[in-house]
Amino acid sequence: MDHNTKVAVTPSRPHQAPITTVAKTIHLIRHGVARHNVPDALTGERPNLHDPKFTDPSLIRQGELQARVLGEHLRRRGVAATDVAAVSNDGEGGALGGEGRGVTNKDCMDVDDGDQNSHTKLAGGSNSQQQIPIELIVCSPLTRCLQTASLIFPSYFASSAEEHHGLDKNVHHRGVLLKRNCRVCCHGDVREAYGMHYPDKRSPLSQLKSQFPNVTYYHPSLTEHDDDWQPDTRETREDVSRRIHNFLCWLVQQPHDNIAVVTHGVWMECALLNYCPEALEFGKKRVYNCQVFGGKLVGSMDGNGDDGVTLNGMVQMAFHHA
């Protein structure tokens, strides 16, 4: 059965709405190394995440290199398009395969700390079958994710705003639907756990739009200023998990079949541990900067507004740090 096949299941009871199952290819990507991920060059001390100077930090040169190398790797494998105009609206995508490496687990809700002493390498995976490129990029509204995505997928960000972004007039109970030819979307539910730590405080929306003009900015929380972030409270794991569920329910409704989500370490670890814990060996592994996990996003809708989603077969792509 094709990855994007929709199946209507006959109700088991009279008058019960039919259940429709939808499956899409999904790639979860953590941003590259940013300013708050590395120790101070003079003192060797870890950054003080309570210092406002680290508000919404940018990538450092190492993070930019990670993203460019990853983008080249994905284009060679046919996962990302060299020319976004060549992306088919009817295409199919494939899951990413590869091996991870085990590390000591830490509390998932700790700092999005990165792998600051590493540099990126390609692992030369053997799964080189041709794939239809990714159709939609969904980014966290934090600068490091938008930068990472723009370096991995430059042709998607360079496409005309008039041709490749926008919202559909149709509204689903989980939110507005994107247009079929939308290529890059910024969604508030994909951001890192927020509160107290300044790296997780968003820049003003007008600043993001000026820096990344060809992006569709969609989410009720994406107002001019980051009103969700508070200096004295931080989201819990349950809060992040709730956002992840809402986002996946929204994403499965979109018209795209092959999707990349550029997000954060805590967000990815929560998503994988909640829906596909074997991908992280049930908490024994962490997610490092610019790592990619791919598999299937599967959703079921019963027609009454009750949605169920899960991630199936999520595996790390053959790309690691050393």
C-alpha positions as CSV (number, residue, x, y, z in Angstrom):
1,M,0.0,0.0,0.0
2,D,1.3,3.5,-0.9
3,H,2.5,5.7,2.0
4,N,-0.2,8.3,1.3
5,T,-3.1,5.9,0.9
6,K,-6.3,6.9,2.6
7,V,-8.4,3.9,3.8
8,A,-12.0,4.2,4.9
9,V,-12.9,1.6,7.5
10,T,-16.5,0.4,7.7
11,P,-18.0,1.3,11.1
12,S,-18.5,-1.5,13.5
13,R,-21.7,0.0,14.9
14,P,-24.7,1.5,13.0
15,H,-24.5,5.3,12.6
16,Q,-20.8,5.3,13.6
17,A,-18.8,7.6,11.4
18,P,-16.3,5.8,9.1
19,I,-12.6,5.9,10.2
20,T,-10.1,7.2,7.7
21,T,-6.4,6.3,8.0
22,V,-3.8,8.5,6.4
23,A,0.0,7.9,6.3
24,K,2.6,10.4,5.3
25,T,6.4,10.3,5.1
26,I,8.0,12.5,7.8
27,H,11.5,13.6,8.6
28,L,12.3,15.2,12.0
29,I,15.5,17.3,11.9
30,R,17.2,19.0,14.8
31,H,18.7,22.5,14.2
32,G,22.5,23.0,13.9
33,V,24.8,24.1,16.7
34,A,23.8,27.6,17.9
35,R,25.4,30.2,20.2
36,H,23.9,28.7,23.4
37,N,25.1,25.2,22.6
38,V,28.8,25.9,23.1
39,P,30.9,26.9,26.1
40,D,32.5,30.4,26.4
41,A,35.7,30.5,24.3
42,L,37.6,32.3,27.1
43,T,36.3,30.7,30.3
44,G,35.0,27.4,29.1
45,E,31.9,27.9,31.1
46,R,28.5,26.8,29.8
47,P,26.2,29.7,28.7
48,N,23.9,31.2,31.3
49,L,20.5,30.5,29.7
50,H,18.9,33.0,32.0
51,D,21.0,35.8,30.4
52,P,18.9,37.9,27.9
53,K,21.9,38.2,25.6
54,F,21.1,34.6,24.5
55,T,17.6,35.5,23.3
56,D,16.7,33.5,20.2
57,P,20.4,32.8,19.3
58,S,21.7,32.3,15.8
59,L,23.7,29.4,14.5
60,I,27.5,29.5,14.8
61,R,29.7,28.7,11.9
62,Q,29.8,25.0,12.9
63,G,26.0,24.8,12.8
64,E,25.9,26.5,9.4
65,L,28.4,23.9,8.1
66,Q,26.4,21.1,9.6
67,A,23.2,22.3,7.8
68,R,24.9,22.7,4.5
69,V,26.6,19.3,4.6
70,L,23.3,17.7,5.6
71,G,21.5,19.5,2.8
72,E,24.0,18.2,0.2
73,H,23.7,14.7,1.6
74,L,19.9,14.8,1.4
75,R,20.0,16.1,-2.2
76,R,22.4,13.4,-3.3
77,R,20.0,10.8,-1.9
78,G,17.0,12.4,-3.6
79,V,15.3,13.3,-0.3
80,A,15.6,17.1,-0.9
81,A,15.0,18.9,-4.2
82,T,17.7,20.8,-5.9
83,D,15.0,22.8,-7.8
84,V,11.8,23.1,-5.8
85,A,9.9,23.7,-9.0
86,A,10.6,20.1,-9.9
87,V,8.8,18.8,-6.8
88,S,5.7,16.8,-7.9
89,N,2.4,17.4,-6.3
90,D,1.6,13.7,-6.8
91,G,4.9,12.3,-5.6
92,E,5.7,9.7,-2.9
93,G,8.4,9.9,-0.3
94,G,10.4,7.2,1.5
95,A,11.6,6.7,5.0
96,L,15.2,7.4,5.9
97,G,17.4,4.5,7.2
98,G,20.6,4.3,9.2
99,E,22.2,3.6,12.5
100,G,22.4,5.7,15.6
101,R,24.9,5.7,18.5
102,G,24.1,5.2,22.2
103,V,24.7,7.9,24.8
104,T,23.9,8.4,28.5
105,N,20.4,9.6,28.8
106,K,19.5,12.8,30.7
107,D,16.2,14.3,31.7
108,C,14.4,15.1,28.4
109,M,13.3,18.5,29.8
110,D,16.8,19.7,30.4
111,V,18.6,22.2,28.3
112,D,18.7,21.9,24.5
113,D,22.4,21.5,24.8
114,G,23.7,20.1,21.5
115,D,26.8,18.2,20.9
116,Q,29.2,21.1,21.1
117,N,32.5,19.3,20.8
118,S,31.6,17.5,17.6
119,H,31.7,18.1,13.9
120,T,29.5,16.5,11.3
121,K,30.3,13.4,9.2
122,L,28.5,11.5,6.6
123,A,28.2,7.8,7.5
124,G,27.8,6.6,3.9
125,G,24.6,4.7,4.4
126,S,23.7,2.0,1.9
127,N,20.0,2.8,1.4
128,S,20.4,4.9,-1.7
129,Q,17.1,4.1,-3.5
130,Q,15.6,7.0,-5.5
131,Q,13.0,9.0,-3.6
132,I,10.6,11.7,-4.5
133,P,11.8,14.9,-2.7
134,I,10.3,16.5,0.3
135,E,7.3,18.7,-0.5
136,L,6.8,20.8,2.6
137,I,9.2,22.2,5.3
138,V,7.7,23.0,8.7
139,C,9.9,25.1,11.0
140,S,10.0,26.2,14.6
141,P,9.6,30.0,14.8
142,L,13.0,30.3,16.5
143,T,15.9,31.7,14.4
144,R,18.2,28.7,14.7
145,C,15.6,26.4,13.1
146,L,14.7,28.8,10.3
147,Q,18.4,29.3,9.5
148,T,19.0,25.5,9.6
149,A,16.1,24.9,7.3
150,S,17.2,27.6,4.8
151,L,20.7,26.1,4.6
152,I,19.5,22.5,4.2
153,F,16.7,23.4,1.7
154,P,17.9,26.6,0.0
155,S,15.7,26.2,-3.1
156,Y,12.6,26.0,-1.0
157,F,13.3,29.3,0.7
158,A,14.3,30.9,-2.6
159,S,11.0,30.1,-4.3
160,S,8.6,33.0,-5.0
161,A,6.4,34.0,-2.1
162,E,3.5,34.5,-4.5
163,E,3.9,31.0,-6.0
164,H,4.8,28.9,-3.0
165,H,3.2,30.0,0.2
166,G,-0.2,30.7,1.6
167,L,-3.2,29.3,3.4
168,D,-6.2,27.6,2.0
169,K,-9.6,29.0,2.6
170,N,-10.7,25.6,4.0
171,V,-10.6,25.3,7.8
172,H,-10.2,22.0,9.6
173,H,-11.1,21.7,13.3
174,R,-7.4,21.5,14.1
175,G,-6.7,24.7,12.2
176,V,-6.2,26.2,8.8
177,L,-5.1,24.1,5.9
178,L,-2.1,25.0,3.8
179,K,-2.2,25.4,0.0
180,R,-0.9,22.4,-1.9
181,N,2.0,24.4,-3.3
182,C,3.1,25.8,0.0
183,R,6.8,24.9,0.5
184,V,7.8,26.4,3.8
185,C,5.6,27.0,6.9
186,C,6.5,28.2,10.3
187,H,4.3,26.7,13.1
188,G,4.3,27.7,16.8
189,D,3.7,24.2,18.1
190,V,7.1,23.0,16.8
191,R,9.1,25.4,19.0
192,E,11.3,24.2,21.9
193,A,10.0,23.9,25.5
194,Y,9.7,27.6,26.5
195,G,9.9,29.8,29.6
196,M,12.8,30.9,31.8
197,H,15.6,30.1,29.3
198,Y,16.2,33.0,26.9
199,P,17.4,30.9,23.9
200,D,13.8,29.6,23.7
201,K,12.3,33.1,23.5
202,R,11.2,34.0,20.0
203,S,12.2,37.2,18.1
204,P,9.5,39.6,17.0
205,L,7.5,38.3,14.2
206,S,8.2,41.3,12.0
207,Q,12.0,40.5,12.3
208,L,11.5,36.9,11.3
209,K,9.4,37.9,8.3
210,S,12.0,40.4,7.2
211,Q,14.8,37.8,7.4
212,F,12.7,34.9,5.9
213,P,10.1,36.5,3.7
214,N,9.1,33.5,1.7
215,V,7.8,31.6,4.7
216,T,4.1,31.1,5.6
217,Y,3.7,32.0,9.3
218,Y,0.8,30.1,10.7
219,H,-0.3,29.6,14.3
220,P,-2.5,31.6,16.7
221,S,0.5,32.1,19.0
222,L,2.6,33.8,16.2
223,T,1.8,37.4,17.2
224,E,4.3,40.2,17.0
225,H,5.9,39.5,20.4
226,D,6.4,36.2,22.2
227,D,3.7,36.4,24.8
228,D,3.9,32.7,25.6
229,W,7.4,32.9,27.0
230,Q,7.6,33.9,30.7
231,P,10.7,34.5,32.8
232,D,9.5,32.6,35.9
233,T,7.8,29.5,34.5
234,R,8.8,26.8,32.0
235,E,6.8,24.3,30.1
236,T,6.6,20.8,31.5
237,R,7.1,17.6,29.5
238,E,3.3,17.2,29.5
239,D,2.9,20.7,28.0
240,V,5.3,19.9,25.2
241,S,3.7,16.6,24.5
242,R,0.3,18.3,24.2
243,R,1.7,20.7,21.6
244,I,3.3,17.8,19.7
245,H,0.0,15.9,19.6
246,N,-1.9,19.0,18.4
247,F,0.8,19.7,15.7
248,L,0.8,16.1,14.4
249,C,-3.0,16.1,14.2
250,W,-2.8,19.3,12.2
251,L,0.0,18.0,10.0
252,V,-1.7,14.8,9.0
253,Q,-4.6,16.9,7.6
254,Q,-2.3,18.9,5.2
255,P,-2.3,18.1,1.5
256,H,1.4,17.2,1.4
257,D,2.7,13.6,1.5
258,N,6.4,14.0,2.2
259,I,7.3,16.5,5.0
260,A,10.3,17.7,6.9
261,V,10.0,19.2,10.4
262,V,13.0,21.3,11.5
263,T,12.7,21.6,15.3
264,H,14.6,21.1,18.6
265,G,16.2,18.4,20.7
266,V,13.7,18.4,23.5
267,W,10.8,18.5,21.1
268,M,12.2,15.6,19.0
269,E,13.0,13.5,22.1
270,C,9.5,14.0,23.5
271,A,7.9,13.1,20.1
272,L,10.0,10.0,19.6
273,L,9.7,8.8,23.2
274,N,5.9,9.3,23.1
275,Y,5.2,7.7,19.8
276,C,8.2,5.6,18.7
277,P,10.4,5.1,21.8
278,E,12.4,2.3,20.1
279,A,14.0,5.0,17.9
280,L,15.9,6.3,20.9
281,E,16.3,2.8,22.5
282,F,13.6,3.7,25.1
283,G,15.6,6.7,26.4
284,K,19.2,5.5,26.2
285,K,20.0,7.8,23.2
286,R,19.8,11.5,22.8
287,V,19.2,13.7,19.7
288,Y,22.2,15.7,18.5
289,N,22.4,18.8,16.3
290,C,21.4,18.2,12.7
291,Q,20.4,14.6,13.3
292,V,17.5,13.3,11.1
293,F,14.9,10.7,12.0
294,G,12.5,9.5,9.3
295,G,9.5,7.3,9.1
296,K,5.7,7.5,8.8
297,L,3.2,9.8,10.4
298,V,-0.1,7.9,10.6
299,G,-3.3,9.5,11.5
300,S,-6.9,8.2,11.9
301,M,-10.0,10.4,11.7
302,D,-13.5,9.2,12.6
303,G,-15.4,12.2,11.1
304,N,-16.5,13.4,14.5
305,G,-13.4,15.4,15.3
306,D,-11.6,12.7,17.2
307,D,-8.2,12.2,15.8
308,G,-5.5,9.7,16.6
309,V,-1.9,10.0,15.4
310,T,1.4,8.1,15.8
311,L,4.9,7.8,14.4
312,N,5.8,4.5,12.9
313,G,9.2,3.0,11.9
314,M,11.2,6.1,12.9
315,V,14.9,5.5,12.3
316,Q,18.0,7.7,12.3
317,M,19.4,8.5,9.0
318,A,23.0,7.5,8.3
319,F,24.4,10.8,9.5
320,H,26.2,11.3,12.8
321,H,28.7,13.3,14.8
322,A,32.2,12.3,15.8
